[in-house]
Amino acid sequence: MAEDEIELAGDENGEAGGKPAANPIVKIAIIAIAGLLVLGGSVTATLYLTGEEPPQDTAASTAANNDGEAEVVQTEDAAPKGEAIYMPLDPPFTVSLDGDESRKYLQVSMSLMSRSDGAIDAVRRHRPLVRNNLNLLFSGLKYRDITTREGKEQLLEDARQEINKVLEQNGEKSEVEALYFTSLVID
């Protein structure tokens, strides 16, 4: 009886402890999973800290042609878009409007958005002409034309087109994608 208890207290190799020996495959699997977690965490931390983004599969996919060779196939929405760059058009524009009964004033602060450094530089180079054309556009407005949301959105679109027209007339690429009101006062 005492010998049976001693055998139960030890393992197969005669070591004391009462715990069965772990399967070597389980040990290897646990070590492999832990290693993958550490590796994945370090890659994620590196990408996060450096600001890099992992490659996206949506821009291009690989397909096999008749010869079995792989070729890159561009998807329709594959046009890579760069990071948005904003530029304020300071100082604010102030013009008088034709009102129905009295003189009204419009003061507008705007920022433009492009995904091209070249477009931002071009707007800076031609700033006097851009501001002149926008002042002419704004001063020709009627009060009733910009009191609605649709009127304000149309004003943004007209101003964007005016800026792109100035750029095209001066041999620049017209890559201003959007304009945004940063302040809008109608009095």
N, C-alpha and C positions, 0 to 999 in steps of 0.2 A: 504494500500500500504506500509506503514512504517512497519507494523507488518510482512508482507511477506518478506521484506528485512532483518529484524532481524532474522527470521527463516532460511533464506538462509545463513546468516553469521555464524550460529551456527551448531553443529552436532546433532546427534540423542539424545545424553545425555544432551543436553543443553549447552555444552561447546563451547566457542568461538574459532575461528581459521579458519573456513571455509574449513578444510581438512576432508575428510571422514575418518572414523576409519579403520585401516588396519585389514584385516582378520586374526584371530589368527593362522590359519593353515599356512599362508604365513610367519608370524613371526617365527613360530617354524621351518619351512623349511629353512629359512635364517640363523637362529641360528645353526641348525644342519649342514648345508653346511660350515659355517664359522668354526665350531668346527672341522669338518673333515679336512679342509684345514690346520688348526693350528696343529692338531695331525699328519697329513701326513708330514708337514714341519718339525716338531720336530723329527720324526722318521728318516727322510732323513738326517737331520743335524747331528743327533747322529751317524748314520751309516757312514756318510762321515767323521766326525771328529775322530771316533775311528778306521777307516780303515776296518771295517767289511763289508762283502758283503752279500746281501740278499741271501737266499737259491735259488738254480737253480732247475727248474723243469725238465731240460734235462737229469740229471744224473739218475733219477729213476722215475718211474711212478707207480701209484697204479691201480691194476686191481682186479676185483672180480672173485673168483674161483667158482666152482660148488656149494659150500655150502653157497655162499653169503658173505664169509669172504673176507676182503681185504688183498691183499698180494703185496709186493713190487716186481716189475719186472724191472730188470736192462736192459737198452738199450745197444746196441753194443758199442756206443761211450761213455759209462758211466764211463770208467776208469778215475778217478779223477787225474788230473795233478796238481802237486804242482807248486809253484812259481819257475821260472828259477833262478839258482844260477850260477854266473860266477866266474871263477878263472883264473887270468893271469898265463901263464907259463913263468915267468921271471927267468933269463935274456933271451934276444933274442938268438935264435939259429943261428950260423954262420958256414957255411960249404962251401967247394969248390966243384964245379960241373965240370963234364967233358963236355967241349964245343967242338964244331966241329974244331975250329981253335986255340982257346986259352983257358986259364984257366978262369972260371967264378966263381963268388961267390954268395951265397944265404944267405940272412939274413932275418929271420922270427921271428916275435913276434906273439904269439897266445894266445887266451883265450879259455878255455873249458867251456861247459855248461852242467849242470846236474840239475835234480829236487830233488836230494837227498843230504842231508848234509853228509851222510855216504860216498858217492862216492867222494865228495870233500875232506873229511878227508883222505880217502884211497889214493887218488892221492898225497896228501901232505906227507903221511907216506912213500910212495914209489917213491918220487920225483927223487932220483938219478937214479933208474932203469928206470923210465919213460923217463927222459932226455937222458939217454944212448941209449935207443932203438929208440927214435926220432932222435938223432944225427946219428945213424947208417942208419936209413931210409932216412934222408935228404942227407947224404953224398953219397948214392948210386944212386942219381938222375942224369939224363942227362939234360943238358940245354934245349934241344928241347922238352923234356917231360913236362916242366912246363911253357912254353911260352904261351900256350893257356888257355882260361878260363876253359875248360874241364879238362886240365891237373892240374890246381890249385885246382879245386873241387875234383878231384881224390886224390890229395895229402892230402887234408883235411880229406877225408874219410879213406884213408890208415893210417893216423896218429891217427884218432879216434879209429880205429880197433886195432892199436898197443897199445894204452893206455888201452883199455878194455882187451886186451890179458894179459898185465902185471897184471892188477887187478885180473883177473880170476886165473892166475898162482899163485897168492899169497893169494888165498882163499877169495877174496873180490868180491862183486857184481859188474858187469860191467854195470854201469848205466851212463856212459858219453854219452850224446845224440848228442852233436855237438861240433865242433871246429870252431873257427873263426880267420881269419887273422886280427891282429890289425896293423901289419906292414909287408910289403913284399918288399924286395929289391933284384933285380937280377942284378948283374953287371959283 
